Structures are given as C-alpha cells and as structure tokens.
Amino acid sequence: QAVIEIGESAPYLNQIASRLNFLHFLLSHSALCLDIEHITMLWNDAILNSVLPQETDSILSWLEKFCPMSVRRHLGMDNRAAHFILTELIGKCSPTLYTPALFSLAKKLFLSVNI
C-alpha cells in the first residue's frame, strides 16, 4: 500500500489528472465507449481503493463528464452503463463515499437514465 505525505499529494493528483485527461481525449475523439467492465475496474481500483479523498472526487467528477445526455447522443458512456453505475455501484457503496462529488454524479446519472 502506498504512503503519501501531505506535501507529496499534488504530484500524485497531477498524474491522475493527466491520465484522466488522456482517457477523456480517447473517448471523446473515437467511437470507444466505457462499458460495464471498464467502469467496474475503474470504480474498484480508483474509488474504493483510492489513496486520497481528492483522488476519489476527481474520478467521480471525471465520470460525470461522460453521463449520457440523451439516447441519441453520448460521450463515452451509454445508458446501460449509466444505469449500472447508479444502481450497482452508487446504490451499494459505503456511506463513507457519500461526498458532494458522488451526489452530483448520482443526480446526473439519475436524470440521464430516467429522462
């Protein structure tokens, strides 16, 4: 398990942001889409086993960018994956993860799945 000192967290978070930006680029400039398997791996590795609370919030905010806005248009995530995140991941997660970032993601997923 990694040990990160308080003063060392900025470079670590910058590395995570760089990787998320790269994934965002790939997903927004291709026909690729986040599927349930990828989302589950991301959730387990980067949210449930995160090192810092800021890491969890950055992943949740990043996922929110990919919420489908309509059946016809999506950016990296379809309605099936959105429903899976809402019901299987958020609906069954520990209350310790209930942060403003999680509520924001849940709200956007709820609207995209139900509207």
Accessible surface in RSA format (square Angstrom, percent):
REM  Atomic radii and reference values for relative SASA: ProtOr
REM  Chains: A
REM  Algorithm: Lee & Richards
REM  Probe-radius: 1.40
REM  Slices: 20
REM RES _ NUM      All-atoms   Total-Side   Main-Chain    Non-polar    All polar
REM                ABS   REL    ABS   REL    ABS   REL    ABS   REL    ABS   REL
RES GLN A   1   226.48 126.6 144.44 105.6  82.04 195.3  59.53 126.7 166.95 126.6
RES ALA A   2    65.01  59.8  38.77  59.8  26.23  59.7  48.71  68.6  16.29  43.2
RES VAL A   3   126.63  83.3  98.05  88.8  28.57  68.9 101.04  87.8  25.59  69.4
RES ILE A   4    38.84  22.1  16.14  12.0  22.70  54.7  16.14  11.6  22.70  61.6
RES GLU A   5   105.09  60.3 102.36  77.4   2.72   6.5  37.77  73.1  67.31  55.0
RES ILE A   6   160.16  91.1 151.60 112.9   8.56  20.6 153.07 110.2   7.09  19.2
RES GLY A   7    71.13  87.7   0.00   N/A  71.13  87.7  42.35 116.2  28.78  64.5
RES GLU A   8    99.04  56.9  93.02  70.4   6.02  14.3  40.19  77.7  58.85  48.0
RES SER A   9    21.09  17.8  21.09  28.2   0.00   0.0   3.52   7.5  17.57  24.6
RES ALA A  10    58.14  53.5  53.49  82.5   4.65  10.6  57.66  81.2   0.48   1.3
RES PRO A  11    80.90  59.0  77.49  70.6   3.42  12.4  80.62  66.6   0.28   1.7
RES TYR A  12    61.50  28.7  55.84  31.8   5.66  14.7  50.48  37.9  11.02  13.6
RES LEU A  13    39.67  22.1  35.58  25.5   4.09  10.3  35.86  25.2   3.80  10.2
RES ASN A  14    93.21  64.3  90.78  87.7   2.43   5.8  21.77  52.4  71.44  69.0
RES GLN A  15    96.44  53.9  96.44  70.5   0.00   0.0  31.96  68.0  64.47  48.9
RES ILE A  16    24.43  13.9  23.33  17.4   1.11   2.7  24.35  17.5   0.09   0.2
RES ALA A  17    45.93  42.2  43.08  66.5   2.84   6.5  45.78  64.5   0.15   0.4
RES SER A  18    63.04  53.3  52.56  70.1  10.48  24.1  28.54  60.8  34.50  48.3
RES ARG A  19   143.58  60.3 141.89  72.3   1.69   4.0  64.40  88.0  79.18  48.0
RES LEU A  20    13.14   7.3  13.14   9.4   0.00   0.0  13.14   9.2   0.00   0.0
RES ASN A  21    91.95  63.4  85.65  82.8   6.29  15.2  25.60  61.6  66.34  64.1
RES PHE A  22   121.49  60.8 115.87  71.8   5.62  14.6 120.88  73.3   0.62   1.8
RES LEU A  23    69.24  38.6  69.24  49.5   0.00   0.0  69.24  48.6   0.00   0.0
RES HIS A  24    52.37  28.6  52.37  36.4   0.00   0.0  32.70  33.7  19.67  22.9
RES PHE A  25   113.60  56.8 111.87  69.3   1.73   4.5 113.56  68.8   0.04   0.1
RES LEU A  26    62.69  34.9  62.04  44.4   0.66   1.6  62.68  44.0   0.01   0.0
RES LEU A  27    14.43   8.0  11.39   8.2   3.04   7.6  11.39   8.0   3.04   8.2
RES SER A  28    36.41  30.8  11.41  15.2  25.00  57.6  10.09  21.5  26.32  36.9
RES HIS A  29   129.55  70.8  92.98  64.6  36.57  93.5  73.37  75.6  56.19  65.4
RES SER A  30    56.45  47.7  24.57  32.8  31.88  73.4  38.36  81.7  18.09  25.3
RES ALA A  31   107.18  98.5  68.93 106.4  38.26  87.0  80.53 113.4  26.65  70.6
RES LEU A  32   105.24  58.6  99.39  71.1   5.86  14.7 102.40  71.9   2.85   7.7
RES CYS A  33    42.83  32.4  26.53  29.6  16.31  38.3  22.43  56.8  20.40  22.0
RES LEU A  34    17.76   9.9  16.05  11.5   1.71   4.3  16.45  11.6   1.31   3.5
RES ASP A  35    60.31  42.2  56.30  56.0   4.01   9.5  31.29  73.6  29.02  28.9
RES ILE A  36    40.63  23.1  40.00  29.8   0.63   1.5  40.00  28.8   0.63   1.7
RES GLU A  37   117.96  67.7 109.52  82.9   8.43  20.1  38.42  74.3  79.54  64.9
RES HIS A  38    85.57  46.8  81.91  56.9   3.66   9.4  51.27  52.8  34.30  39.9
RES ILE A  39     0.42   0.2   0.05   0.0   0.37   0.9   0.07   0.1   0.35   0.9
RES THR A  40    41.45  29.5  41.45  42.0   0.00   0.0  39.06  52.5   2.39   3.6
RES MET A  41    97.13  50.3  94.54  62.6   2.59   6.2  60.02  51.0  37.11  49.2
RES LEU A  42    33.02  18.4  28.11  20.1   4.91  12.3  32.36  22.7   0.66   1.8
RES TRP A  43     4.23   1.7   4.09   2.0   0.14   0.3   0.71   0.4   3.52   5.7
RES ASN A  44    58.17  40.1  58.17  56.2   0.00   0.0  16.40  39.5  41.77  40.4
RES ASP A  45    98.40  68.9  85.98  85.6  12.43  29.4  28.75  67.7  69.65  69.5
RES ALA A  46    14.38  13.2  12.70  19.6   1.68   3.8  14.38  20.2   0.00   0.0
RES ILE A  47     2.00   1.1   0.48   0.4   1.52   3.7   0.48   0.3   1.52   4.1
RES LEU A  48    92.05  51.3  62.36  44.6  29.69  74.6  63.68  44.7  28.37  76.3
RES ASN A  49   104.94  72.4  82.62  79.8  22.32  53.7  26.86  64.7  78.07  75.5
RES SER A  50    34.28  29.0  10.58  14.1  23.70  54.6   0.06   0.1  34.22  47.9
RES VAL A  51    57.47  37.8  29.64  26.8  27.83  67.1  34.57  30.0  22.90  62.1
RES LEU A  52    26.29  14.6  24.98  17.9   1.30   3.3  26.26  18.4   0.03   0.1
RES PRO A  53   100.91  73.5  92.48  84.3   8.43  30.6  99.55  82.2   1.36   8.4
RES GLN A  54    96.35  53.9  91.79  67.1   4.57  10.9  42.03  89.5  54.32  41.2
RES GLU A  55    11.61   6.7  11.61   8.8   0.00   0.0   0.00   0.0  11.61   9.5
RES THR A  56     7.26   5.2   7.26   7.4   0.00   0.0   5.06   6.8   2.20   3.3
RES ASP A  57    51.35  36.0  51.10  50.9   0.25   0.6  17.11  40.3  34.24  34.1
RES SER A  58    41.83  35.3  31.64  42.2  10.20  23.5  38.36  81.7   3.47   4.9
RES ILE A  59     4.49   2.6   4.49   3.3   0.00   0.0   4.49   3.2   0.00   0.0
RES LEU A  60     0.23   0.1   0.23   0.2   0.00   0.0   0.23   0.2   0.00   0.0
RES SER A  61    54.16  45.8  50.53  67.4   3.63   8.4  29.89  63.6  24.27  34.0
RES TRP A  62     6.76   2.7   5.57   2.7   1.19   2.8   6.32   3.4   0.44   0.7
RES LEU A  63     0.48   0.3   0.48   0.3   0.00   0.0   0.48   0.3   0.00   0.0
RES GLU A  64    38.29  22.0  38.29  29.0   0.00   0.0   8.44  16.3  29.86  24.4
RES LYS A  65   111.59  54.4  93.53  57.4  18.06  43.0  63.39  57.1  48.20  51.3
RES PHE A  66     0.00   0.0   0.00   0.0   0.00   0.0   0.00   0.0   0.00   0.0
RES CYS A  67     4.85   3.7   0.00   0.0   4.85  11.4   0.00   0.0   4.85   5.2
RES PRO A  68     1.85   1.3   1.43   1.3   0.41   1.5   1.48   1.2   0.37   2.3
RES MET A  69   126.70  65.6  99.33  65.7  27.36  65.1  98.60  83.8  28.09  37.2
RES SER A  70    44.59  37.7  32.47  43.3  12.12  27.9  38.68  82.4   5.91   8.3
RES VAL A  71   125.91  82.9 104.10  94.2  21.81  52.6 105.22  91.4  20.69  56.1
RES ARG A  72   222.12  93.3 186.34  95.0  35.78  85.2  79.46 108.6 142.66  86.5
RES ARG A  73   154.83  65.0 151.68  77.3   3.15   7.5  62.22  85.0  92.60  56.1
RES HIS A  74    83.75  45.8  62.04  43.1  21.70  55.5  34.47  35.5  49.28  57.3
RES LEU A  75    53.73  29.9  51.75  37.0   1.98   5.0  52.62  37.0   1.12   3.0
RES GLY A  76     2.03   2.5   0.00   N/A   2.03   2.5   0.00   0.0   2.03   4.5
RES MET A  77     0.00   0.0   0.00   0.0   0.00   0.0   0.00   0.0   0.00   0.0
RES ASP A  78    58.72  41.1  57.42  57.1   1.30   3.1  21.79  51.3  36.93  36.8
RES ASN A  79    51.13  35.3  45.91  44.4   5.21  12.6  26.15  62.9  24.98  24.1
RES ARG A  80   165.42  69.5 154.47  78.7  10.96  26.1  70.67  96.6  94.75  57.4
RES ALA A  81     1.11   1.0   0.88   1.4   0.23   0.5   0.88   1.2   0.23   0.6
RES ALA A  82     0.00   0.0   0.00   0.0   0.00   0.0   0.00   0.0   0.00   0.0
RES HIS A  83    91.12  49.8  91.12  63.3   0.00   0.0  53.10  54.7  38.03  44.2
RES PHE A  84    40.33  20.2  38.20  23.7   2.13   5.5  40.26  24.4   0.07   0.2
RES ILE A  85     0.00   0.0   0.00   0.0   0.00   0.0   0.00   0.0   0.00   0.0
RES LEU A  86    30.63  17.1  26.89  19.2   3.74   9.4  26.89  18.9   3.74  10.1
RES THR A  87    53.54  38.1  42.20  42.8  11.35  27.0  44.94  60.4   8.60  13.0
RES GLU A  88    72.35  41.5  64.73  49.0   7.63  18.2  16.66  32.2  55.70  45.5
RES LEU A  89    19.89  11.1  17.08  12.2   2.81   7.1  18.38  12.9   1.50   4.0
RES ILE A  90    10.99   6.3  10.99   8.2   0.00   0.0  10.99   7.9   0.00   0.0
RES GLY A  91    52.55  64.8   0.00   N/A  52.55  64.8  23.37  64.1  29.19  65.4
RES LYS A  92   148.47  72.4 112.98  69.3  35.49  84.5  85.35  76.8  63.12  67.2
RES CYS A  93    18.31  13.9   0.52   0.6  17.79  41.8   7.14  18.1  11.17  12.0
RES SER A  94    51.94  43.9  41.88  55.9  10.06  23.2  37.43  79.7  14.51  20.3
RES PRO A  95   111.46  81.2 100.76  91.8  10.71  38.9 101.01  83.4  10.45  65.0
RES THR A  96   121.49  86.4  91.15  92.4  30.34  72.3  86.22 115.8  35.27  53.3
RES LEU A  97    24.08  13.4  23.83  17.0   0.25   0.6  24.08  16.9   0.00   0.0
RES TYR A  98    92.26  43.1  69.25  39.4  23.00  59.9  48.54  36.5  43.72  53.9
RES THR A  99    37.27  26.5  35.19  35.7   2.08   5.0  37.27  50.1   0.00   0.0
RES PRO A 100   116.71  85.1 107.80  98.3   8.91  32.4 112.87  93.2   3.84  23.8
RES ALA A 101    16.85  15.5   7.53  11.6   9.32  21.2  14.61  20.6   2.24   5.9
RES LEU A 102     1.94   1.1   1.94   1.4   0.00   0.0   1.94   1.4   0.00   0.0
RES PHE A 103   117.67  58.9 113.85  70.5   3.82   9.9 114.32  69.3   3.35   9.6
RES SER A 104    45.75  38.7  37.86  50.5   7.89  18.2  25.46  54.2  20.29  28.4
RES LEU A 105     0.00   0.0   0.00   0.0   0.00   0.0   0.00   0.0   0.00   0.0
RES ALA A 106    19.56  18.0  18.95  29.2   0.61   1.4  19.32  27.2   0.24   0.6
RES LYS A 107   142.46  69.5 134.56  82.6   7.91  18.8  84.84  76.4  57.63  61.4
RES LYS A 108    61.83  30.2  59.82  36.7   2.01   4.8  25.60  23.0  36.22  38.6
RES LEU A 109     0.00   0.0   0.00   0.0   0.00   0.0   0.00   0.0   0.00   0.0
RES PHE A 110   112.03  56.1 112.03  69.4   0.00   0.0 112.03  67.9   0.00   0.0
RES LEU A 111    77.23  43.0  76.27  54.6   0.96   2.4  76.57  53.8   0.66   1.8
RES SER A 112    15.74  13.3   1.86   2.5  13.88  32.0   8.69  18.5   7.05   9.9
RES VAL A 113    45.04  29.6  19.04  17.2  26.00  62.6  19.81  17.2  25.23  68.4
RES ASN A 114    88.96  61.4  54.11  52.3  34.86  83.9  20.84  50.2  68.13  65.8
RES ILE A 115   160.84  91.5 111.53  83.1  49.31 118.8 137.93  99.3  22.91  62.2
END  Absolute sums over single chains surface
CHAIN  1 A     7244.7       6071.6       1173.1       4585.3       2659.4
END  Absolute sums over all chains
TOTAL          7244.7       6071.6       1173.1       4585.3       2659.4
